[in-house]
Amino acid sequence: MLHINDLTYRVEGRLLIDHATVALPAGHKVGFVGRNGTGKSTLLKLILGELQPETGSCSVPKNARIGTVAQEAPGGSETLIEVVLAADTERASLLAEAETAHDPHRIAEIQTRLADIDAHSAPARAATILAGLGFNEAAQNEPCSAFSGGWRMRVALAAALFAEPDVLLLDEPTNYLDLEGVIWLKSYIRTYRHTVLIVSHDKDLLNEAVNSILHLDQLKLTLYQGNYDTFDHIRREKAALQLKMKKKQEDARAHMQAFVDRFRAKASKARQAQSRLKALEKMQPIADVLEDRVAPFMFPAPARPINPPLVRFEKAAVGYEAGKPILKNIDLRIDGDDRIALLGANGNGKSTFAKLLCGRLSVMDGHMRHHKKLDVAYFAQHQMDELSPGKTPYDHFLELMPEATEAERRAKLGAYGFGAQLANNKVETLSGGEKARLLFALAAFHGPNILVLDEPTNHLDIAAREALVHALNDYEGAVILISHDRHLIEASVDRLWLVDGGTVKAYDGDLDAYAQLVLEKARAARREAKAEARELKVNGTPAPAEVAAKPERVNLVQLKKQIQVFDRQMRELQDKIGILDKALEDPQLYSTDPKKAADFARLRTRLADDLETAELNWLEAHESYEAAGGV
């Protein structure tokens, strides 16, 4: 259980959390919500001990492990699978010690503990997590340095999940995932054995993966049972009740005050008037219900309406290198009122297709037909880094409206949610949500025919995401959406296109059907990993039977390596068995510590079985090597 007791914290004099107290039950999956800037990430750092509170404390039971995603993504020469396996520090430490241990007592303890923590299946479990987050078998064995920052953050998330801490803290984990990764993560969190506290603005995740909501509001923490929709319903009911009570109290105060004003000077009523005056003084006013206003988003109607279709693809192909198309055989059309979401795992070509639409890539083959005056606006998260440093939102609008007056520019800025003060802040001081709002305004300023939005919600809180849904539904042009936010997709699109298998095509099912498809693939991968885990022996090397089942991966070099691995395993097992035999020959062991003697005997039996299996594997590998032409 995680206890937060009387916690107070300030940042540069600004109070973020004020004497907050809450207890999270063990095993609960808790969604942590609140408006941006209220202190959610700060609370996670307080729980981790990275910050010290002004008052109060955060505590977990003794020996409980707290884990989170590393702030710096791994980027060295280690392979992805090695990075994830290293996250289980106990397993890594035991395996390292097993290489040098000679004391039979310690060897027995190490091997028993490795068996207890299911160490032999760790590579399969790590591979399953990486696969769920979008890394295929080949990618798992590549170095971290070969991947971009977003993909490396997925590796850091995989490492945190694999370590299985007793309290897992996640801060916006879906920001680096595609829809497929989010679907898998929801399933994983639901079945996680320990406590999870997850900061998220993804309403679908908060509805399907958690069973409690922790709300940070007005400097206080409140825990609600149920998912996000339940929390939102309860909160709205409480607000309505509070408004009703406040109105009733105000009516009562007005009635008392009227009596006092009328009869204070009248001798026969003076005592009653004085009594009501004291009651007024004791009456604590009920606080107003404070709702933060969210500035609306605005997407102007297309400046130049174009007859449908806006775009027609005919056997189109696109890529980055001549003769190597990423996508091909595209036969689709986009009309003026289309709302289309692109589905498909990251790396399948969604962003490539978006760049083709925006004119940043040209067709390599086939045709992309459209009106010469077609205007396509493009929004992508990486564009935040392209905002001119040192400039303000007003400066950016000055470039777009050079002939307008200052009053006209500021009126336009205000319509986009940039008031007088915010409009004069330099872009580097803006929050992620404010930068996203500015990018929306710049991209759609001239009234495009098509909006292409690539992960538009990463820096928006729940209220801002709802405002974006309304803006997209009011927009009169076409929308092409790439997003991991299922709620945004369901609330704002009416067609699904699947980017998979080197092409783009219409998807006939709905998101429920697609989620089932993704989960079934994940379950199949998990079943395969479990089957492989049963074949793993000693150091986790697959048996030759497994290799033989995948002939496309077999070659003489691999088989020779297999033989060398099995040969080394047999020597190591023989050495360990020899050490245990010496220990078991000591008669005093049975009288002084019979439990340890029994543990040693069980371990020797297990190692003997492993040795027999290793010998069989070595023999099969030799036969396969000779059959493949090895000498």
C-alpha positions as CSV (number, residue, x, y, z in Angstrom):
1,M,0.0,0.0,0.0
2,L,1.2,3.5,-0.9
3,H,0.6,6.1,1.9
4,I,0.7,9.9,1.3
5,N,0.4,11.7,4.6
6,D,-0.1,15.4,5.2
7,L,2.0,16.2,2.1
8,T,2.8,19.8,1.2
9,Y,5.1,21.0,-1.6
10,R,5.9,24.3,-3.2
11,V,7.8,25.2,-6.4
12,E,9.4,28.6,-6.4
13,G,7.0,29.8,-3.8
14,R,3.9,28.5,-5.6
15,L,1.9,26.0,-3.6
16,L,1.2,22.8,-5.6
17,I,0.1,20.4,-2.9
18,D,-1.3,21.5,0.4
19,H,-1.5,19.0,3.4
20,A,-2.8,16.2,1.1
21,T,-3.4,12.7,2.5
22,V,-4.4,9.6,0.6
23,A,-3.8,5.8,0.8
24,L,-3.7,3.6,-2.3
25,P,-4.6,-0.1,-1.6
26,A,-2.1,-2.8,-2.6
27,G,-2.8,-4.2,-6.0
28,H,-5.0,-1.3,-7.2
29,K,-4.6,0.2,-10.7
30,V,-5.0,3.9,-10.1
31,G,-5.3,6.6,-12.8
32,F,-3.9,10.0,-11.7
33,V,-5.7,13.0,-13.3
34,G,-5.7,16.7,-13.0
35,R,-5.2,19.8,-15.2
36,N,-1.8,20.3,-16.7
37,G,0.6,22.2,-14.4
38,T,-1.2,21.2,-11.1
39,G,1.7,18.9,-9.9
40,K,1.0,15.4,-11.0
41,S,4.6,14.7,-12.2
42,T,5.9,16.4,-9.2
43,L,4.0,14.0,-6.9
44,L,5.6,11.1,-8.7
45,K,9.0,12.5,-8.0
46,L,8.1,13.0,-4.3
47,I,7.0,9.4,-4.1
48,L,10.3,8.3,-5.7
49,G,12.3,10.4,-3.2
50,E,13.7,12.7,-6.0
51,L,12.1,15.7,-4.2
52,Q,11.6,16.4,-0.6
53,P,8.3,17.7,0.7
54,E,7.8,20.8,2.9
55,T,5.6,18.7,5.2
56,G,4.4,15.1,5.4
57,S,5.8,12.0,3.7
58,C,5.2,9.3,1.1
59,S,5.8,5.7,2.3
60,V,5.4,2.1,1.1
61,P,5.7,-1.2,3.2
62,K,9.2,-2.2,4.1
63,N,11.1,-4.0,1.3
64,A,8.5,-2.9,-1.3
65,R,10.1,-1.9,-4.6
66,I,9.1,1.3,-6.3
67,G,9.8,1.5,-10.1
68,T,9.3,3.9,-12.9
69,V,10.4,4.6,-16.5
70,A,14.0,5.9,-16.7
71,Q,14.1,9.6,-17.5
72,E,16.9,9.0,-20.0
73,A,16.2,6.6,-22.7
74,P,18.9,3.9,-23.2
75,G,21.1,4.6,-26.1
76,G,24.3,2.4,-25.8
77,S,25.5,-0.6,-27.7
78,E,23.5,-3.1,-25.6
79,T,20.7,-4.8,-27.5
80,L,17.1,-4.1,-26.6
81,I,16.6,-7.5,-25.0
82,E,19.8,-7.0,-22.9
83,V,18.6,-3.7,-21.6
84,V,15.2,-5.1,-20.6
85,L,16.8,-8.2,-18.9
86,A,19.2,-6.0,-17.0
87,A,16.2,-4.2,-15.4
88,D,15.7,-7.3,-13.2
89,T,18.7,-6.5,-11.0
90,E,18.3,-9.4,-8.7
91,R,18.3,-11.9,-11.6
92,A,21.3,-10.2,-13.2
93,S,23.2,-10.2,-9.9
94,L,22.5,-13.9,-9.2
95,L,23.6,-14.9,-12.7
96,A,26.8,-13.0,-12.3
97,E,27.5,-14.5,-8.9
98,A,26.7,-18.0,-10.2
99,E,29.6,-17.7,-12.7
100,T,32.2,-17.3,-9.8
101,A,30.6,-19.0,-6.8
102,H,32.4,-22.1,-5.5
103,D,30.8,-22.6,-2.1
104,P,28.3,-25.4,-2.5
105,H,26.0,-23.8,0.1
106,R,25.9,-20.5,-1.8
107,I,25.5,-22.3,-5.2
108,A,22.5,-24.1,-3.9
109,E,21.0,-20.8,-2.6
110,I,21.6,-19.0,-5.9
111,Q,20.1,-21.8,-8.0
112,T,17.1,-22.1,-5.7
113,R,16.4,-18.4,-5.8
114,L,16.8,-18.4,-9.6
115,A,14.2,-21.1,-9.8
116,D,11.9,-19.2,-7.4
117,I,12.0,-16.1,-9.6
118,D,11.5,-18.1,-12.7
119,A,14.8,-16.8,-14.1
120,H,15.0,-19.3,-17.0
121,S,11.8,-17.8,-18.6
122,A,13.0,-14.2,-18.3
123,P,14.2,-13.9,-21.9
124,A,10.8,-15.1,-23.2
125,R,9.0,-12.7,-20.9
126,A,11.2,-9.8,-21.9
127,A,10.7,-10.6,-25.6
128,T,6.9,-10.7,-25.1
129,I,6.9,-7.2,-23.5
130,L,9.1,-5.8,-26.3
131,A,6.9,-7.4,-28.9
132,G,3.8,-5.9,-27.3
133,L,5.4,-2.5,-27.6
134,G,6.2,-2.9,-31.3
135,F,9.6,-4.5,-31.5
136,N,9.9,-7.7,-33.6
137,E,12.4,-10.4,-33.1
138,A,15.1,-8.8,-35.3
139,A,14.7,-5.4,-33.6
140,Q,15.0,-6.9,-30.2
141,N,18.6,-8.0,-31.0
142,E,19.7,-4.6,-32.4
143,P,21.6,-2.1,-30.3
144,C,19.6,0.7,-28.6
145,S,21.7,3.3,-30.5
146,A,20.1,2.2,-33.8
147,F,16.7,3.6,-32.7
148,S,15.3,7.1,-32.4
149,G,14.5,8.7,-29.0
150,G,10.8,7.8,-29.1
151,W,11.5,4.1,-29.8
152,R,14.2,4.1,-27.0
153,M,11.6,5.4,-24.6
154,R,9.6,2.4,-25.4
155,V,12.5,0.3,-24.4
156,A,12.7,2.1,-21.1
157,L,9.0,1.4,-20.6
158,A,9.6,-2.3,-21.4
159,A,12.4,-2.4,-18.8
160,A,10.1,-0.8,-16.1
161,L,7.3,-3.4,-16.9
162,F,9.7,-6.3,-16.9
163,A,11.2,-5.4,-13.5
164,E,7.7,-5.8,-12.0
165,P,8.1,-3.4,-9.0
166,D,5.6,-3.6,-6.2
167,V,4.6,0.0,-6.9
168,L,4.8,1.0,-10.6
169,L,4.7,4.7,-11.4
170,L,4.0,5.7,-15.0
171,D,3.9,9.3,-16.3
172,E,2.0,9.6,-19.6
173,P,3.4,6.2,-20.9
174,T,1.2,6.3,-24.1
175,N,2.9,9.4,-25.5
176,Y,5.5,7.3,-27.3
177,L,3.1,4.5,-28.3
178,D,0.9,4.0,-31.3
179,L,-2.7,2.7,-31.0
180,E,-1.5,-0.9,-31.1
181,G,0.9,-0.3,-28.3
182,V,-1.7,1.4,-26.2
183,I,-4.2,-1.5,-26.7
184,W,-1.5,-3.9,-25.5
185,L,-0.5,-1.7,-22.6
186,K,-4.1,-1.5,-21.4
187,S,-4.3,-5.3,-21.4
188,Y,-0.9,-5.6,-19.5
189,I,-1.9,-3.1,-16.8
190,R,-5.2,-4.8,-16.2
191,T,-3.4,-8.0,-15.4
192,Y,-0.4,-6.5,-13.5
193,R,0.0,-8.2,-10.2
194,H,1.0,-5.2,-8.2
195,T,0.0,-1.5,-7.6
196,V,0.1,0.9,-10.5
197,L,-0.2,4.7,-10.4
198,I,-0.4,6.1,-13.9
199,V,-0.6,9.7,-14.9
200,S,-2.6,9.9,-18.1
201,H,-5.0,12.0,-20.1
202,D,-6.1,9.1,-22.3
203,K,-9.7,8.7,-21.4
204,D,-9.9,5.2,-22.9
205,L,-7.0,4.0,-21.0
206,L,-8.4,5.4,-17.8
207,N,-11.7,3.7,-18.4
208,E,-10.4,0.2,-19.3
209,A,-7.2,-0.3,-17.4
210,V,-7.7,1.2,-13.9
211,N,-10.1,0.6,-11.1
212,S,-9.6,3.9,-9.2
213,I,-9.0,7.5,-10.0
214,L,-6.7,9.8,-8.0
215,H,-7.7,13.5,-8.6
216,L,-5.4,16.4,-7.8
217,D,-7.5,19.5,-7.7
218,Q,-7.4,22.7,-5.6
219,L,-4.1,21.5,-4.0
220,K,-5.8,18.4,-2.6
221,L,-5.8,14.7,-3.4
222,T,-9.1,12.7,-3.6
223,L,-9.4,9.0,-4.4
224,Y,-12.4,7.8,-6.3
225,Q,-13.4,4.1,-6.8
226,G,-14.2,3.1,-10.4
227,N,-12.9,4.2,-13.8
228,Y,-12.8,7.7,-15.3
229,D,-16.4,7.9,-16.4
230,T,-17.5,6.9,-12.9
231,F,-15.2,9.5,-11.4
232,D,-16.4,12.2,-13.8
233,H,-20.1,11.4,-13.0
234,I,-19.5,11.5,-9.2
235,R,-17.5,14.7,-9.5
236,R,-20.2,16.4,-11.5
237,E,-22.9,15.2,-9.1
238,K,-20.8,16.6,-6.2
239,A,-20.4,19.9,-7.9
240,A,-24.1,20.2,-8.6
241,L,-24.9,19.3,-5.0
242,Q,-22.3,21.9,-3.8
243,L,-23.9,24.6,-5.9
244,K,-27.4,23.7,-4.6
245,M,-26.1,23.8,-1.0
246,K,-24.4,27.1,-1.6
247,K,-27.6,28.6,-3.0
248,K,-29.6,27.3,0.0
249,Q,-27.0,28.8,2.4
250,E,-27.0,32.1,0.6
251,D,-30.8,32.2,0.9
252,A,-30.6,31.4,4.6
253,R,-28.0,34.1,5.1
254,A,-30.0,36.7,3.3
255,H,-33.1,35.8,5.4
256,M,-31.1,36.1,8.7
257,Q,-29.5,39.3,7.6
258,A,-32.9,40.8,6.7
259,F,-34.3,39.9,10.2
260,V,-31.2,41.5,11.9
261,D,-31.5,44.6,9.8
262,R,-35.2,44.9,10.5
263,F,-35.3,44.2,14.2
264,R,-31.8,45.1,15.6
265,A,-33.1,48.4,17.0
266,K,-36.4,47.1,18.3
267,A,-36.1,46.2,22.0
268,S,-38.5,43.3,22.0
269,K,-36.6,41.6,19.1
270,A,-33.1,42.7,20.0
271,R,-32.2,39.3,21.7
272,Q,-33.4,37.3,18.6
273,A,-31.6,39.7,16.3
274,Q,-28.4,39.3,18.2
275,S,-28.8,35.5,18.2
276,R,-29.2,35.5,14.4
277,L,-26.2,37.8,14.0
278,K,-24.0,35.3,15.9
279,A,-25.4,32.4,13.8
280,L,-24.4,34.4,10.7
281,E,-20.9,34.8,12.0
282,K,-20.5,31.1,12.7
283,M,-21.9,30.0,9.3
284,Q,-18.9,28.9,7.2
285,P,-19.5,29.8,3.5
286,I,-19.6,26.9,1.1
287,A,-16.8,27.3,-1.5
288,D,-17.6,28.1,-5.1
289,V,-17.3,25.3,-7.6
290,L,-14.2,26.3,-9.6
291,E,-14.0,25.0,-13.1
292,D,-11.0,25.9,-15.2
293,R,-12.1,27.3,-18.6
294,V,-10.5,25.6,-21.6
295,A,-10.0,27.9,-24.6
296,P,-11.6,26.3,-27.7
297,F,-9.6,25.2,-30.7
298,M,-10.5,26.7,-34.0
299,F,-10.0,25.4,-37.6
300,P,-11.2,27.9,-40.2
301,A,-13.3,26.5,-43.1
302,P,-11.4,25.9,-46.3
303,A,-10.6,29.1,-48.1
304,R,-11.0,27.5,-51.5
305,P,-13.7,24.8,-51.7
306,I,-12.8,22.1,-54.2
307,N,-15.1,19.6,-55.9
308,P,-14.7,16.0,-54.8
309,P,-12.6,14.0,-54.8
310,L,-9.9,16.2,-53.1
311,V,-7.3,13.4,-53.7
312,R,-7.4,10.2,-55.7
313,F,-4.7,7.6,-55.5
314,E,-4.3,5.1,-58.4
315,K,-1.8,2.3,-57.9
316,A,0.4,4.8,-56.1
317,A,3.7,4.0,-54.5
318,V,5.9,6.1,-52.2
319,G,9.2,5.7,-50.4
320,Y,12.5,7.4,-49.6
321,E,14.8,5.5,-52.0
322,A,14.3,4.9,-55.6
323,G,13.1,1.3,-56.3
324,K,12.4,0.7,-52.6
325,P,8.8,1.8,-51.9
326,I,7.5,1.8,-48.3
327,L,3.9,1.7,-49.5
328,K,2.5,0.6,-52.9
329,N,-0.7,-0.3,-54.7
330,I,-2.6,2.5,-53.0
331,D,-6.1,2.8,-54.6
332,L,-8.1,5.3,-52.4
333,R,-9.8,8.7,-52.6
334,I,-10.4,11.5,-50.1
335,D,-13.5,13.6,-50.2
336,G,-14.2,17.0,-48.7
337,D,-16.1,15.8,-45.7
338,D,-14.1,12.7,-44.9
339,R,-12.9,11.9,-41.3
340,I,-10.3,9.2,-41.6
341,A,-8.1,7.6,-39.0
342,L,-4.9,5.7,-40.1
343,L,-4.4,2.4,-38.2
344,G,-1.3,0.3,-38.1
345,A,1.8,-0.2,-35.9
346,N,4.5,2.4,-35.9
347,G,7.0,1.7,-38.6
348,N,4.4,0.5,-41.1
349,G,4.3,3.7,-43.0
350,K,1.6,6.0,-41.5
351,S,3.8,9.0,-41.4
352,T,5.1,8.2,-44.9
353,F,1.6,8.3,-46.2
354,A,1.0,11.6,-44.3
355,K,4.1,13.1,-45.9
356,L,2.8,12.0,-49.3
357,L,-0.5,13.8,-48.7
358,C,1.3,17.0,-47.7
359,G,3.6,17.0,-50.7
360,R,6.7,16.3,-48.7
361,L,7.1,13.1,-50.7
362,S,6.2,12.4,-54.3
363,V,4.7,9.2,-55.8
364,M,7.4,6.8,-57.1
365,D,4.9,4.9,-59.2
366,G,1.2,5.2,-60.1
367,H,-0.7,8.5,-59.6
368,M,-1.8,10.9,-56.9
369,R,-4.4,13.2,-58.6
370,H,-5.6,16.4,-56.9
371,H,-6.5,20.0,-57.7
372,K,-3.5,22.3,-58.2
373,K,-4.8,24.7,-55.5
374,L,-5.4,21.9,-52.9
375,D,-4.2,23.2,-49.5
376,V,-3.1,20.5,-47.0
377,A,-2.1,21.5,-43.4
378,Y,0.1,19.2,-41.4
379,F,0.6,18.9,-37.7
380,A,3.2,16.7,-36.1
381,Q,4.7,16.6,-32.6
382,H,8.3,17.1,-33.8
383,Q,7.3,20.5,-35.2
384,M,7.4,21.9,-31.7
385,D,11.2,21.9,-32.0
386,E,10.8,23.9,-35.2
387,L,9.0,26.9,-33.5
388,S,11.3,29.9,-33.7
389,P,13.1,30.3,-30.4
390,G,13.0,33.8,-28.9
391,K,9.8,34.6,-30.7
392,T,6.3,35.0,-29.2
393,P,2.9,33.8,-30.5
394,Y,2.4,37.5,-31.4
395,D,5.6,37.4,-33.5
396,H,4.4,34.3,-35.4
397,F,1.0,35.9,-36.1
398,L,2.8,39.1,-37.2
399,E,4.4,37.1,-40.0
400,L,1.0,35.7,-41.0
401,M,-0.8,39.0,-40.8
402,P,1.7,41.7,-41.9
403,E,-0.9,44.1,-43.1
404,A,-3.3,43.8,-40.1
405,T,-3.4,46.2,-37.2
406,E,-2.1,45.1,-33.8
407,A,-5.7,45.0,-32.5
408,E,-6.7,42.7,-35.3
409,R,-3.7,40.4,-34.6
410,R,-4.4,40.2,-30.9
411,A,-8.1,39.6,-31.5
412,K,-7.1,36.6,-33.7
413,L,-4.7,35.4,-31.0
414,G,-7.4,35.6,-28.4
415,A,-9.7,33.5,-30.6
416,Y,-7.0,30.8,-30.6
417,G,-6.6,30.9,-26.8
418,F,-3.7,33.3,-26.5
419,G,-4.6,36.2,-24.2
420,A,-2.6,39.4,-23.9
421,Q,0.0,38.0,-21.5
422,L,0.4,34.5,-23.1
423,A,0.7,36.1,-26.6
424,N,3.8,37.9,-25.5
425,N,5.6,34.9,-23.9
426,K,8.5,33.4,-25.8
427,V,7.8,30.0,-27.3
428,E,10.4,28.3,-25.2
429,T,8.5,29.3,-22.0
430,L,5.2,27.9,-23.3
431,S,3.9,24.5,-22.0
432,G,3.6,21.5,-24.3
433,G,-0.1,22.1,-24.6
434,E,0.3,25.8,-25.4
435,K,2.9,25.0,-28.1
436,A,0.5,22.4,-29.6
437,R,-2.2,25.1,-29.6
438,L,0.1,27.5,-31.4
439,L,1.0,24.9,-34.0
440,F,-2.6,24.1,-34.7
441,A,-3.2,27.8,-35.2
442,L,-0.3,28.2,-37.6
443,A,-1.0,25.1,-39.6
444,A,-4.7,25.8,-40.2
445,F,-4.5,29.6,-40.3
446,H,-5.3,30.0,-44.1
447,G,-8.2,27.5,-44.1
448,P,-6.8,24.3,-45.6
449,N,-8.9,21.7,-47.5
450,I,-7.3,18.8,-45.5
451,L,-6.0,18.6,-42.0
452,V,-3.4,15.9,-41.4
453,L,-2.8,15.5,-37.6
454,D,-0.1,13.2,-36.5
455,E,-0.5,12.4,-32.7
456,P,-2.1,15.8,-31.9
457,T,-3.0,15.0,-28.2
458,N,0.3,14.1,-26.6
459,H,0.5,17.4,-24.6
460,L,-3.2,18.0,-24.1
461,D,-5.1,17.2,-20.9
462,I,-8.5,15.6,-21.0
463,A,-10.5,18.9,-21.2
464,A,-8.3,20.2,-24.0
465,R,-8.7,16.9,-25.9
466,E,-12.5,17.3,-25.6
467,A,-12.1,20.8,-27.0
468,L,-10.1,19.4,-29.9
469,V,-12.9,16.8,-30.6
470,H,-15.4,19.6,-30.9
471,A,-13.2,21.7,-33.2
472,L,-12.6,18.7,-35.5
473,N,-16.3,18.0,-35.7
474,D,-17.0,21.6,-36.5
475,Y,-14.3,21.8,-39.2
476,E,-15.7,21.8,-42.7
477,G,-12.7,20.2,-44.5
478,A,-11.3,16.7,-44.5
479,V,-9.3,15.2,-41.6
480,I,-6.6,12.5,-41.7
481,L,-5.8,11.5,-38.1
482,I,-2.9,9.4,-36.7
483,S,-3.5,9.0,-33.0
484,H,-3.1,6.5,-30.2
485,D,-6.1,8.2,-28.4
486,R,-9.0,5.8,-29.1
487,H,-11.6,8.3,-27.6
488,L,-10.4,11.0,-30.1
489,I,-10.7,8.5,-33.0
490,E,-14.2,7.3,-32.0
491,A,-15.5,10.8,-31.4
492,S,-14.2,12.5,-34.5
493,V,-13.7,10.0,-37.4
494,D,-16.1,7.9,-39.5
495,R,-13.7,5.9,-41.7
496,L,-10.7,3.7,-40.8
497,W,-7.7,3.0,-43.1
498,L,-5.2,0.3,-42.3
499,V,-1.5,0.8,-43.1
500,D,-0.1,-2.7,-43.1
501,G,1.7,-5.1,-45.4
502,G,3.3,-2.3,-47.5
503,T,0.0,-0.7,-48.5
504,V,-2.9,1.4,-47.3
505,K,-6.5,0.1,-47.6
506,A,-9.9,0.6,-46.1
507,Y,-10.6,-1.3,-42.9
508,D,-14.2,-2.6,-42.7
509,G,-14.3,-3.3,-39.0
510,D,-14.6,-0.9,-36.1
511,L,-12.1,-0.1,-33.3
512,D,-13.4,-2.9,-31.1
513,A,-12.7,-5.4,-33.9
514,Y,-9.3,-3.9,-34.5
515,A,-8.5,-4.0,-30.8
516,Q,-9.4,-7.7,-30.7
517,L,-7.2,-8.3,-33.7
518,V,-4.2,-6.6,-32.0
519,L,-4.8,-8.5,-28.7
520,E,-5.1,-11.8,-30.5
521,K,-1.7,-11.2,-32.2
522,A,-0.3,-10.4,-28.8
523,R,-1.8,-13.5,-27.2
524,A,-0.4,-15.6,-30.1
525,A,3.1,-14.0,-29.5
526,R,2.7,-14.7,-25.7
527,R,1.8,-18.4,-26.4
528,E,4.8,-18.7,-28.7
529,A,7.0,-17.2,-26.0
530,K,5.7,-19.6,-23.4
531,A,6.4,-22.5,-25.7
532,E,9.9,-21.2,-26.3
533,A,10.3,-20.8,-22.5
534,R,9.6,-24.4,-22.0
535,E,12.4,-25.2,-24.4
536,L,14.9,-22.9,-22.8
537,K,17.5,-24.7,-20.8
538,V,20.0,-23.4,-18.2
539,N,21.1,-20.2,-19.8
540,G,18.0,-19.7,-22.0
541,T,19.3,-21.2,-25.2
542,P,16.7,-22.7,-27.6
543,A,16.9,-26.4,-28.3
544,P,17.9,-27.5,-31.8
545,A,14.3,-28.8,-32.3
546,E,13.2,-25.1,-32.1
547,V,15.9,-24.0,-34.6
548,A,15.0,-26.8,-36.9
549,A,11.4,-25.6,-36.9
550,K,12.5,-22.4,-38.4
551,P,14.8,-23.5,-41.3
552,E,15.0,-20.0,-42.8
553,R,17.1,-18.9,-39.8
554,V,19.4,-21.9,-39.8
555,N,22.9,-21.8,-41.2
556,L,26.2,-23.5,-40.4
557,V,27.5,-20.6,-38.3
558,Q,24.4,-20.6,-36.1
559,L,24.5,-24.4,-35.6
560,K,28.2,-24.2,-34.7
561,K,27.5,-21.6,-32.1
562,Q,24.7,-23.8,-30.7
563,I,27.2,-26.7,-30.4
564,Q,29.6,-24.4,-28.6
565,V,26.9,-23.2,-26.2
566,F,25.7,-26.7,-25.3
567,D,29.3,-27.8,-24.9
568,R,29.9,-25.0,-22.4
569,Q,26.7,-25.7,-20.6
570,M,27.6,-29.3,-20.1
571,R,31.0,-28.4,-18.6
572,E,29.4,-25.8,-16.2
573,L,26.7,-28.3,-15.2
574,Q,29.3,-31.0,-14.5
575,D,31.3,-28.6,-12.4
576,K,28.3,-27.6,-10.3
577,I,27.2,-31.2,-9.8
578,G,30.8,-32.0,-8.7
579,I,30.7,-29.3,-6.1
580,L,27.3,-30.5,-4.8
581,D,28.5,-34.1,-4.7
582,K,31.4,-33.0,-2.4
583,A,29.0,-31.2,-0.1
584,L,26.6,-34.1,0.0
585,E,29.5,-36.5,0.9
586,D,29.9,-34.6,4.3
587,P,27.9,-36.6,6.9
588,Q,27.8,-33.6,9.2
589,L,25.7,-31.7,6.7
590,Y,22.7,-34.0,7.4
591,S,22.9,-33.7,11.2
592,T,23.7,-29.9,11.5
593,D,21.4,-28.6,8.7
594,P,19.1,-31.3,7.2
595,K,17.0,-28.6,5.4
596,K,20.1,-27.5,3.5
597,A,21.0,-31.1,2.7
598,A,17.5,-31.6,1.2
599,D,17.8,-28.4,-0.8
600,F,21.2,-29.6,-2.2
601,A,19.8,-33.0,-3.1
602,R,16.9,-31.4,-5.0
603,L,19.2,-29.0,-6.8
604,R,21.5,-31.9,-7.8
605,T,18.6,-33.7,-9.3
606,R,17.5,-30.7,-11.2
607,L,21.0,-30.1,-12.5
608,A,21.4,-33.7,-13.5
609,D,18.2,-33.4,-15.6
610,D,19.5,-30.2,-17.2
611,L,22.8,-32.0,-18.0
612,E,20.9,-34.8,-19.7
613,T,18.9,-32.3,-21.7
614,A,22.1,-30.4,-22.7
615,E,23.7,-33.6,-23.8
616,L,20.7,-34.5,-26.0
617,N,20.7,-30.9,-27.4
618,W,24.4,-31.2,-28.1
619,L,23.9,-34.5,-30.0
620,E,21.0,-33.1,-32.0
621,A,22.9,-30.0,-32.9
622,H,25.8,-32.1,-34.1
623,E,23.5,-34.2,-36.3
624,S,21.9,-31.0,-37.7
625,Y,25.3,-29.5,-38.4
626,E,26.5,-32.6,-40.2
627,A,23.2,-32.9,-42.2
628,A,23.6,-29.3,-43.3
629,G,27.1,-30.0,-44.7
630,G,29.3,-29.2,-41.7
631,V,32.5,-31.0,-41.1
